[in-house]
């Protein structure tokens, strides 16, 4: 639906469109949080958080970084779905402030108490569910109301995280639910945009075999993936988990192979989407192997294939593409873009290797953390002029 992209807006450029503040501050926060993570992990830096070091790290990657990026994506996509004007100015600033308040509250929760910290932290996703729901309903775009399901589950995972941490001292169920929602979103949305962008490129530049259109096979592969996650959330480990996760991994490998990724070498911004998606079947298979041969495979490897690999690289890939597209820049990767994505892939590979090769774990952890920081700090610096300045300047 063709709509005016913006109101007659005269305020700061960063508040002119939803992707701008959340992509910029989300990526910057991700880099800063990772810079703090290793000192916190090794005990040389102590946070004033009620969460343990690992719980703080996991929570802030999911509900700090990823929540910001999902919101930036949705605030950019929803106006196209509904035909309504995008959220701008003070309402967008208020949402950004609520998000930032959550990061401060979680990090200094010792001074606030767990209940007040939870209320402040979940306020952001509560607002996102309300705003997106209101926009979709006001635009009478009923079929896209289903996007509220994963966002609401992510909201529930955040509440569960606080409750588990306070009452049980562990956050296992909430971590698995948050990861399941994140990867399911990539299977759903990535499973649409990867073959779509691939088809657009191949039709223009490289005629021949095209990605298979969405079919029952894709629906079945997503359904099996969601079922595998449901079993994993409830049971955590065992042969049943191994069977479901292994089957889901094989189906996702087959799904990715149907998208003609081998023919995209001429367009880096298309090829990276295939590479990013590859971490999803890898994550499924690694978790399956961890349940079959636990002496040789750690479930942490699969978690980080999902988290660092699929979530980290896919969100960066989409952020780069969306920023170029919505600021009027050509969809062409320059050297900084290639370096940024290379860093996040090195981070994923290093973190997976650290979980599988204990003698080199310490060095590999440092490599993984350093390259993650370089990727996300690199994005926030290299793309600052596009996110902070008006379109075309």
N, C-alpha and C positions, 0 to 999 in steps of 0.2 A: 504494500500500500504506500503510495507516494504521499509523504507528509512534509510540512516545513520542518527542517531539522532542529531549529532553535527559535525561541522567542526573541524579541528585541531586547537582548541581554547586554547590560553595560558593566557588569561586575567583573571580578577577577576571572581570568580564563580558566583557572583550575576548577572553578565551580560552575562552569558552563555545561558540563556533561558528566554523567556519573562515572565513566571509566577514568576520568582524569585524576581525581583525588585518591580513589581507591587503588588504582594501578600504581600510582607514584608512592603513596605512603605505605601501601601494602608491601611492595617490593623493598622499600627502604627499611621497614620494620623487620622483614624477614632476614635481611642481611645483618642488622644490628642484633637481633635475637640470636642468630647463629654465632656471631662474634662473642656473645656472652656465654654461649652454651658450653663450650669445652672448659673454660675456667670454672663454671658452675659444676660441671660433671666431675672435674678433678678436685674440687673443694677449695680452689684458690680464690673463688669469688662466691660470696653468700648473698642470696636474694632474700628479701623480706616477704617471702611468699609462703602461704600455708601448704602449697603444693610441694611435693618432693621434686628434686631436680629433673628427673626424667618426665614426671607428670607435667611440670611447667613447660618443658621443651615441647612435648607432644601437644599439649593444649594450645600453646601459642602458634604452632605451625597450623593446626586445624582451625581454631576459632579466632585466631588473630590474623594470620596471613591469608589462609584460604577463604575465610568468611569475607574478607575485604575484596578479594579478587572475584569471587562468585557474585558479590553485590555489584561491583563495577561492570561485570559482564551483563547481568540482568538489567541494570539501569540503562544500558546501551541497547539491549535487544528488545525490551518491553515496548518502547515507543514504536518500533517497527511492527510489533505484533498488534498493537492497539490503535495506532493512528493518532495517539495523544502526544502532546508535547513532553519532552524529557524533563525530569526533575532537575532544577537548577537553583543557584543562589543560596538563600538562607536555609531552606529545607535540606539541601544537600550538605551544607556546612554543619547543620545540626546532626545529621546522621554520621558525618565524619568525626565530630566531637564525641558522640556516644560511643563510636568504635574505639577511639583513643582512650576514653575513660575506662573502658573495659580492660585495655592493656595495662593501664596504670593500676587499676584495682587488683588485678590478678597478681601483678608483680609485687605489690605492697599490701597484700591481703592480711598480713599479720596485724596491721594496724586497724583494719576494717572489720575483721571477723568473716567467717565463711559465708554466712547468710547474706550480708550486705554485699560482699564481693560477688556472689552469684547473681543477685538482683541487678547490679550494675553491669556485669559481664553479659548476661543474657538479654539485656535491653536492646542491644544492637540487632541481633537476629529476630527478636520480637518485632522491632520496628520494620525490618526488611520484609518479614512475612506480611505485616499489615499493609505496607506501602505497595508492594508488588500485587497483593491480592486486590487492593483498592483500584490500582491502575488497570488490571486485567478485567475486573468486573465493570468498571466505568467504561472501558472500551468495548464491552460486550464480546470479548474474545475468549469465549468459554472454553475452547479446546486447550488453551494454554494455561488454564487454571491448574492443570496437573503438575506444573512446575513447582507449585506450592508443596507437593508431597515430599520430594527430597529435601527442600529447604526446611520444612517443618520437622522432618526426621533429624536433620542436622541440628536444629534448635533443641530437639529432645535429647540428642547426644550430649550437647553442651550442659544442659541441666543435669543429666545423668552423671556427667564427669564430676561436677561439683558434689553431688550427693554421694557418689561412690568414694571419692577422695576423703570426704569428711567422716562418713559412717563406717567405711570398710578399709580405708587406707590404700586401696588399689583402684585402678580405673580401667580394668581389662575390658569389660563389656562395652563401656562408652568408647574406648579407643577403637574397638573392632567395628562398632556401629558407625562412628565417624568415618573410618576408612572405607567401609562398605558404601556409605552414601557418596563419598567423594569419587570412588572408582565407578560406581553405577552412573553418576552424572557424566563422567567421561565416556563410558560405554554408550550412553544415550546421545549426548550432544556431540561428542567426538565422532561417534558412529554415523552422524549425519554430515558434519562439516568436512571430515577427512576425505571421504569419497567425492563429495560435492566439489571441493576445491581442486581435487585431483582431476576430476572430469573436465572442469573448466579449463585447466591448464592443458590437458592432453588434446582436447578438441581444437584449441587454438594453435598449439605449437608442435604436437607430436602425435599425429593421427595414428590410429591402430587400436589395440586392445584397450577398453575402458573399464573403470571400476564396475563391479556388478551392482545393479540397483538394489535398494533396500527390499528385502524379501522375507519370507517366513524363516529362512535360515538365520538372518540377523535377529529377528524376534526371538527365535529359539535360543540363540547364543546368549542374548541378553538375559532371557528368562533363566537359563541355566546358571549364568553368573550371579544373578540376584539370589537364586536358590542356594548356591554354594555359600554365598555370604551369610544367608540366614542360618544355615547349618553351622558355619564357622562361629558366628556370634554366640549361638546357644551352647555349642559343644566345645569350642576352642581347639580341640585336638582329637586325634584318633583316626582310625581307618575310614570311618564314614566321611569325616572331613577331607581326608586325603582323596577319596574317590570323587567327591563333588568338586573339590578344587582342581584336581587333575583334569577331570572332564571339562570343566569350564575353561581351563587354560588351553586345552587342545582346540576347543571351539573358537576361542578368541584368536589363536594362531591362524586357524583356517579362515576366519572372518577377515583378518588383516590381509591375508594373501589374496583375497578376492578383489582388493582395492587397487591393484596395479601399481603399487608403490615402487617396484623395481624400474618403472618407466619415468620416474619423476626426478632423476638426477640433474636435469637441466634447470630446476627451480628449487632453490634451497628452502624457501618458505613453505613449499608444499612437501618436500621430502622430510622436513623436520617433523611434520605432523605424524607421518608414518613411524618414524623412529621413536617419537614420544609414546605413541599408542602401543608400540612393541613391549614396553615395560609392563603392560597389563597382563598379557599371557605369561610373561616371565614371572611376575609376582604370583599368579595362581599356581604355576608349576612349582616354584620354590617352596611355597607353603605346603603343597602336596608332598613334596620330597621330605620336608621337615617332619611330616607325620609318618612317613614310611621308614626313613633312616635318620632318626633324630641324632644319632652319634656323629653324623657327617654333615647334616644340614640344619642350620638354625632358623627358626621361624622369623627371626629378626631380619634375615636376608630378604624374605618375601615381603615383609612389612615395608622395608626401605625400597624395594623395587617398585612397590605401589606408591609410597610416599615421596621419596626423592625422585625416582624415575618418572612414573606416570604423572603424578600430581605436579611435581616441580617443573618438569620439562614441557608438559602439555599446557599448563597455565602460562608459562613464559612464552611459548610459541603463539598462543592465542592473544596474549597481551601485546606482543610485538605486531602481529598481523592487524589486530583491531586498532592499535594506535596509529599505524601507518594509514590504514583505510579511513579512519575518522578525522585525521588531520590533513588529508589531501596529499599525502606522500605516496610515491609509487611503491607498489608491493615488491620491493627488491631488497635483498639482504646485503648490507654493506659489511665491512670487516668487523665492526663492533658487534653487529648482530650475530655474526658467525662465532665470534669469540664468546659472547654471552652464552649461547646455547651449547657450545663445546664445553664450557665450564660446568654447566648443570649436568651434562651427560657424564663428565669425569667425576662429578660429585656422586652421582647415582652408582656408577660402576665401583668407585672406591668404597662407598658405604656398604654395598652388597658384598664386596670382597672382604671387608673388615669383619663381617658377620660369619664368613665362611673360612677365613684363614686367621686363626687366633694368634699365631706367632707375629704376624705383621699388623695386628689390629690397631695398636696405638698410632703407628705412622699413617695407616690408611684412614683412620678417623680424622687425623689432622688434615690430610689431603682432601677428604670429603667436605669437611667444614670450611676449609679455605676456598675451595673451588665453588661451593655454594655461595659464600659471601661475595666472591668475585662476580658470579653470575647475576645475583640480585642487586648488589650495589652497582654493578656495571649497567644493569637496565635502568635503575633510577637516575644515574648520572647521564648516560648516553641518550635517554629519552626525555630528560627533564625539559629540554627546550620545546618539545612537542606537547608535553602534558601541561606545562605551566604557562605557555604563551598562546595567544589566539591563533586559530587556524590560518595557515598561510603566511605566518610571520617567522 
